Amino acid sequence: MNDASQGKRSHAMGSAFLRLWTFETISLFGTQITAITIPLTAIITLRATPLELGILAGARTAPWLLATLPAGVWVDRRSRRQTIVLMNLVQATLLALIPALAAVHALTMAVLISIAFVTGCAALPLRQAMHAIIPTLVPLEALDRANGRLAASESLAEVAGPGIGGWLAAVLGPPTAILADVVSFVVAALGIRRLPRDDQRPASEGTGIGEGIRFTLGNVWLRAFAIEAASMNLGWAVFDAVLAAFAVRILGLEPYVLGIVFGAASLGAVVGSAASPFLARVLGLGRTILWASAVGGIVLLLIPVFARVGHPTASAALLGICLFVHNFAGVVSGVEVAAIRQAVTPQRVFGRAYAAYLLIAMGIAPLGGLAAGVVAATATYRVALLVGATCAGLAWLWLFTSPIRVAVSLETLVGPRQG
């Protein structure tokens, strides 16, 4: 692609989106730093027990079940720009309490758990408002490229953020390292505050949680995507819960090797975010989503079936390749699904509809870890991996039975579906 074409594509997305993308990327890196520094604060600074660490982990994920739907109502009743700014500042303020309290020896596990829970609640309307505002900043034909750029930023942050966080924790101490995320949230809030005003106001009727659920389950596209995502996420939760133990105890991989494998495999998401718009143009929108979903799930079956063949190096290579393909396919599908969701969902109900989608797609995943533990305890790690991979590998069938397989592009499907 020549420079002129690239310039036209960037211009099509508009300077407002480029500003949003830039400052959200800064925030994403800060978030990934905190993802490791909060647990390190509990382990090193507060000497948390295993039970306390489990409660902390639960506090960070509980908002997905408890606050997703109310957050959607909030997003639909307020300016999306103001919501993003406010929630960035709320998280910055809460996280700043951790190093401040640690400095005066007043930080406790109860306080850390509370902060983790409330920041998790604040992150939900931020995420929903971010997805809701994108269709107002870019034209229809640029939605997949815009989502691809945000997905690439998220993937890069997931690759580099924990390493940066670990280094900062080693140099500054875990509580002080959290200030990096505080700064990232403040910078993001100040930058996004300069986006064009959007005056989202509550609709006169149907502003409750139920409307979002009804819209999501009543829309043929969103219903299929949500159920497919729930099946895939449940399967991956089972698979992921025992993957590290399988790799270390069964395959004999050293922890540092496993870290290298996971880091390299994460790059598949970066490549997928860049390739997704191209694949959608070449293969068609529906075929891209369908094939990506199928490949991303089925490839996981290769790990428990073939991973123990040969030397541990060969097992590590197979593990890395399979996870790279899984991450690549997952982001390819996710970018295009996000574009369709943004195209077919009216702005007045977007927050609540996306909240309902997230609850369906993510709400069942916490059961996966429990199921994996039960299967691994009663059978083997390999059987648990097979159960998870089978669930993920069959998820694409929900899409095969939907109209998505015949969709060619956003332009061909959004007209009759938008209504």
N, C-alpha and C positions, 0 to 999 in steps of 0.2 A: 504494500500500500504506500502510495507516495505521500509527501508532506501535505499537499493540497487537500487530498481526500481526508487525511487525519484531521486537518484543521477544520474542515467542513463538519465532520462528525462531532468534534468537540464543541463547535459553535452551535450545532443542532441541540445539544444538551443544555446549552445556556450557561451563562456565568453564575447564575444563582445556584444551579445544581453543583457546579464545580466548587463553589464556596462550601456548600453543604458537605460534599464528599471530602474535601480537604480537612475540615475541622472535625468531622465525624471520624476520620482516620486517626487523628491525634487522640481522640477520646477512646477509640478502640484499643490502641496500644496501651494507654493507661489502664484500661479495664483488665487487660491480660496480665499486666504487672501485678495488679491487686489480686488476681485469681491465684497467684502463688504466694504473695506476701501476707495475705490474711491468714491462710493456714500456717505459714511459717511463724507469724506472730503468736498464734495459739500454741504451736509446738515448742518454740525456742523461748519466747518471752514469758508466756504464761504456763508453760509446762503442762499442757492440757492432757487429760487422760483419753484413752481410746473412745470412751463413751462421750466425752465432751466434744471430741473431734467429729464423731458421728452426728451429734446434735448440731454442730456448726455447719456441717455439710447439708443437713436437712433444712436448716434455716435459710441457706442460700438458694435452695431449689423450691421450697414451699410456696413462695409467691406465685409460681406458675399455676398451682392449683387453687390458691386462695384469692389471688388479686387480679388474675388475667381479665375476667369479665368486667369487674368494676373499672379497671383501667381503660377498657374500650369505651365505656360510657363517658369517662372523663375526656378522652381524646375527641369524641364526637361533639362535645359541648363547649370546647375551647379552641382557641387558635393553636394550630399544630406547631407553628414557629415558637410561640410563647411556651407551649408545653415542653418542647425540646430544651429551650433555654432554662426554664424553671427546674426541670428534672436533672439537668446537668449540675446546676447550682446546689440543689438539694443533696445530691450524692457527694459533691465536693465538700459541703459543710459536714455531713455525717462522717465521711472518711477522715476529715481533718481532726475529728475528735480522738481518733485512735492514737496518733503520735503525741497529741497534746496530753491525753490522759496517761499514756505510758511514761511521758517525761516526768510526771509528778507521782508516778507509782500508784495511780488510781484506776488503771485499766484492769478489768476482770473478765472472765470468760462470759459471764452473763451479759456484760455490756457489749463485748465483741459479737456475741451471737445476736443480740438485739440490733446492732448496727448492720450486721450482714443481712438480716431479714428485711429491715426497712429500706436499705439501699437496693435490695432485690425488688422490692415493691415499686420503688421509684424508677427502676430500669424498665419496667413493663410499659408504662405510658410513653416513655421516651422511644422505645423500639417501635411501638405501634404508630406514634405520630411520625416517626421517620419514614415508615413505609407509606403512610397516608399522604405525606407531603410531596413525595417524589412525582406522582402523576400530575401535580399542579406546576411542577418546575420544568418538565421535559415533555416533548411531544410523544405521541403514541409509538411511533416507529423507533424511538430511542429508549424505550423503557427497559428492554433487555440489556442494552449496553450500560445504562445507568446502574441497574441492579448488579451487573457483572463487575463494575468498578467497586461498588461497595462490598461485594462478596470477596473480591481480590484483597481489599484492605483488611477485611475481617480475617481472611486466611493468613495473610502475612503477619498480622498481629498475633494470631494463635501460634505461629511458628517462632517469631522472634520475641514476643512479649514475655513469656515465662523465663527465658534465658536472661533477658534484661532485668527482670524482677529479681531473679536469683542473685545476679551480680550486685544489684543495688542493696539487696538484703545483706549480702556478705560484707559490703563496704560500709553501709550506713546503719545496719540493723533493720530487721523486718518492719517495725512500726514506722520508722522514719522513711523507709523506702516507699511507703504508701503515699507520701507527699507527691510523688511523681504522678500518681493518678489524680490527686487533688488538683494539681496544676493543669493536667490535661482536660479535666472537666471544666475548669474556669476558662481556659483558652477556647475550648469548643463553644461554651455559652456566649462568650464575647463575640466570636466570629459568626456564629449562626444568628445572633441577634440582629445582624445587619441584612438578613434575608428580606425580600419583599414582604410586606404585611399580608397576612391572610386572616380574614375576620370570620372564622368558623363560628357559627352560632347554633344553639340547639334547635332542632326542628320543632314545629308546633305540636306534632303528634308522633307517637312511636319512638320515644327516646329511651325506652327501657332496654335492659339486657336482652330480653326475649327477641327483639327485632333482629339483632345481629345473629342469633342462633337460627332463627327461621330463615333469614336470608341465606346463610351459609349452607344449611341443609336443603334448602329449596332450590339452590343453584346447581345445575348439573355438573358444572366445572369444579366449583369449590367443594362440593360434597365428595366427588371422586378424589380430588387432591388431598383433602383432609383425611379420608379413610386410608388412602395409600400411605400418607406420611405417618399416620398412627401405627400402621402395620410395620413400616420400615423402622420407625424409631423404637418400637417395642423389640423387634428382632435385634437391632443394633445394641440396645441397652443390655439384653441378655448376653450378646456376643462380647461386648466391650467389658462387661463386669468380670469376665474370667480370662480375657485375652492375655493380659500381662502375666498372670499366674501360669497359663499354658505355655507362653513363650519362655519363661524362666525355668519352670520346674519340669516341663515335658520336653521342650526343644533344647533346653540347656543354653539359652542365650544369656550372656552377661548383661547386667542392667545398662551399662553404657552403650552396648550394641543395640539394645532395645530402644534406647533414647534416639540413637542415630536413625534407626529404622522408622520410628514414629515421625521424627522431624522430616526425613526425606519424603515419607508418604504424604505428609501435610501439604507438600508442594503440589500434589495433584489437584487440590482445591484451587490453588492460584492459577494453574494452567487451565483448569475447567472454566473458571470465571472469564478468562480471555477467549476461550474457544467457543463458549456457548452461543453468542450471537451468530458467529460464522456457521456453526453446525445447523442452527435453526434456519438460516437462509438456504443452505445447501440441501438439507434433508427434509425441511419443512418443520413447522413448530411442533405438531403432534408427534411425528415420528421421533424427533429429537428427545422429547420428554419421555416417550414410551421406551425407547431403546436405552436411554440413560438410566431410567429406573430399573429396567430389567438387568442390565449389565452390573449396575452398582450393587444390587442385592445378590445376584447369582455368583459373582466373583468371590464373595465371602466363603462360599462352600468349598473352594479350593484349599483354604487354609487348614481346616481340620482333616480333610481327606488326604492331602498330599504333603503337608508341611513337614512331616517327620522323615521324609525320604532323603537319605544321604547325610552329608555332613551338616553341622549346625550353620555353617556359612550359607549352604544352599537353602536351608530352612529360612534363614534371615532374609535372603534375597527374595524367595517366594512370598514371604510375609510382607515385605516392603512393596513388591510389585502389586500384589492383590490390594493392599490398603491404598496405594497410590491410585489405582483404577477406581476403587470404591469412592475415594474422595473426589476424584475427577468427575465421575458420573453423577455423584450426588449434587455437586455444585452446578453442573450443566443443567440438570433437571430443575434444581431449585431456582436458578436465575430465571428460567423461562416460566416456571409456575408463578413466581412472584409477579412477573410482567402481566400474565393473564389475570391474576387476582386483582392487580391494580387497575387493569383495563375494564373489567366487568363489574367492579364494585362501585356504586355511587359514593361520592364523597360524604354525603350526609350520614351514611351508616358504616363508613369504612372502619372506624375504630372498633365498633362493636362486632362487625363481621370478622375482622382480623383476629379479634380476641377470641371469638368462638372457634375460629380455625386453629389458633394456637392451643386452645384447651383440648380440642379433639386430637390434634397432632402430637402434642407433648404431654398431655395429662396422664396417659397410660404408661409412659416410659419409666417412671420410678418403680413400677412393678417388675420391670425387667431385671433389675439387679437382684431383687429378692428371688425371682424365679430362677435366675442363674445360680444363686447360692444353693437353692434347694436341689436343683438338678445335679450340680457338681458334687454335692455332699452325698447324694444317693446313687449317683452313677460315676461319671468322670468329667474332667474338663472338656475332653473332646466331644462328648455327648452334648454338653451344654452349648459348646460352639456350634454343633450341628443343629440344635434346636433354634438358636438365634439366627443362624445363617439361613435356615429353611424359611423361617418367618419373614425375614427381610427379602429372601429370594422370590417369594410368592407375592410380595406386595404389589408388584407391577400389574398383576391381573385385575386389580381394581380399576386401573386406567384402561386396560384393554377392553373392558366392558362399557366404557364411557365413550362419548363422541370425540374425545381428544385425539384418537388415532387418525381422524380424517381432517384435523385442523391444519391449515397450511401456514397461516400467519396471523398476527394480531388484527391486521386490517380486515381479514376475511371473516373473523368470528365476532369482533366486538360490536359491529353494527346491529345484527339481530339480537344479540344477547344483552345489550346495554339498556334498551327499553325505557 
